[in-house]
Amino acid sequence: MDTSDGKKIRPGQFSHHGEGSSDLPESLDSCLLDLRRAEETVRYQHRQLFQLEERYNELFNSLDEAFCIIEILFDNNAHPIDYRFLKVNSVFEEQTGIQNPLGRTMREIAPEHEQQWFEIYGRIALTGEAERFEHAAEALGRFYDVYAFRIGDPKDAQVAVLFKDIAERKRRDELQAYLLQLSDTLRSLSDPIQIQEAVTQLAMHHFKADRCYYCEIENGKATIRRDAFRGNLTSVSNVYPLDNFPILTAAINGGSPFVVYDAHTTTLLDEELRQLCIQLQVISFVDVPVIKEGNPCGMLCITCCEPRNWTEAEIEMARETAERTWVAVEQAKAGEALRESEENYRSIVSQSIAGILKVSLRGNVIFANDQFCRMLDYDSPELLKLGINDIVYREDQERNMVAFKKLASEGEAYEIEKRMVRKDSSVIWVNNHVSPIFDKKGNVEAATIVSIDISRQKELERQKDEFIGIASHELKTPITSIKAYGEILVGMMDKTTAPIIVQLITKMNIQVNRLVKLIYSLLNTSRISSGQLALQLEPVDLNALLEEHVLQGQLTTSRHHIAFSGQKLPLVLADIERLGQVVDNLISNAIKYAPKGGDIIVSAESRSDCVRVSVQDFGMGIPKSMQEKIFDRFYRVKGASAEAVSGIGLGLYICHEIIEKHHGKMGVESVLDEGSTFYFELPLHTVR
């Protein structure tokens, strides 16, 4: 301590001088002690603040979604014209492709960035109302799922943006929807010309092209039976010698999709062919040849009158369309041939590029064409000595026989995918269209089988399922960590926590839980596809299980009344967790697809050889035409009401496979606009 003249005073120096001086040192000591305590408190608070900032940065950069804080820039009329990046997390560059964004504006980075982005962020900065939306960023070549909200002082015009590039998901959804529509279109047609007409119209509209046509290539000629075209273009349907059709010849010689983005500038065309393309207004195009056993047999052509940057996804989609068109056309051709006389039938099918069999009702091979012999590497006389079970893979024999017996008794054609065993014991996948042959009295006397080798498609499906399994497994760990972070944040919240933080953390945890359910659905799908869905079987009291899950379901809705109607039931042998998963899914679907509320009835009854459990709602119902496909993987009911319900079409597929794994069966009874009843049956548990 200093005196007024600058001299130092030590503690205790005035302990015996002057009246009251004995209290002064104690006061100084107390002040110094308070100062030291205050310094310790400040240092402690600095450490806490530093640790909190470290945790914030760790959490900030651990998000698997991109995050940034931007400053909205307005003109003099308060109109948003740009925004500047103030802060980004580590995922930002991966999700945007933008490097070193801090301090730069979006107009500097991407001058062609859509004005709508500025309008949306400007609106959020001005109103303070958060928005979630999906929108394309064409200048960046991406498509984003975005959640944006204002932060800080409204005068700062700062907006926080949490976003993720969903371009790949959009592409997959678009591809899935298109292929489903294509499959539905092809399934209802059996005439080759109708198939080509339907496919070319569908493809032209989907690809937003100016012309689309499918060629059948045979004997050096290209036959275009039907084509789709826009505006003042004219039809090109005709038969063309390939020598006079150099565009097709160029694609065939390449053996793979022949893609031209701009006929004016491409180096793929010689000058003569370039001028021909310009004359025909074929400025950009994708020609996809269908090559079988080294020979061209078809081609899908999609053309535009303007330059176009065809994407890899569009090219792959065109390839898939060409393959499916070829399969559909060939099956239709084979079906037509089979309706002709036996003599014509033999002469035609022997040269067909689809494998064709004729079998007796006992399963003996009566006739096999050359292509089928090549598929299984047998000579025709060898095949005629075999029964159908000799060439069907063991695990598929029972399923195949059930379908065949139904054809024999009811005379209904069917389609089946199964495995067949070649002469060298290797296995191939085939798609078989099996049709009855009737005698003069109208009785089924034999069957014809049109067989297409789909081993390549199955391998692609296997790779896709493997990818889903790997991706889901890899996502499981980080999402578990994110879930843990969310729970930690919830635990750190108290009455002083800002409401916006509470709201955001709550929303984050809800979305994380949704993502967890999605990942587990994908994992279950992967296990089912690979045959690894294991069951822990034990005797189960269905009444107790149903009562528990009805109670849980009731807690999730206040608009529905879920009633359980049971009776005394025998035990069933089941995996209680998997069975609970099925019941939960059926109750959840009943709630979602009856959005106006009302009763949901869960019932169980004992039958002669099984126990049936039903879940009935009185909601929107399912069209009859869609009920057969309701348990297919990724299938969702179409219609404005149904499409408003979230989901990816895996729940019922997983339920169906779980019940099948229990040697039971699952089905649906539904009337549109009146409601649906989903049920499953399980065999009784016999104590031995």
PyMOL commands that set and color helices and strands:
alter all, ss='L'
color gray80, all
select helices_A, chain A and resi 21-62+92-96+106-109+115-127+138-140+154-156+167-187+192-207+242-244+246-254+271-279+312-338+342-349+370-376+380-384+388-391+394-410+455-492+499-529+542-554+576-592+624-627+640-643+651-661
alter helices_A, ss='H'
color red, helices_A
select strands_A, chain A and resi 66-74+80-88+131-137+142-151+158-165+211-218+221-229+238-241+258-260+284-292+295-304+355-360+365-368+414-421+427-438+444-453+538-540+560-565+572-574+598-606+610-617+665-671+675-683
alter strands_A, ss='S'
color yellow, strands_A
deselect
rebuild
show_as cartoon
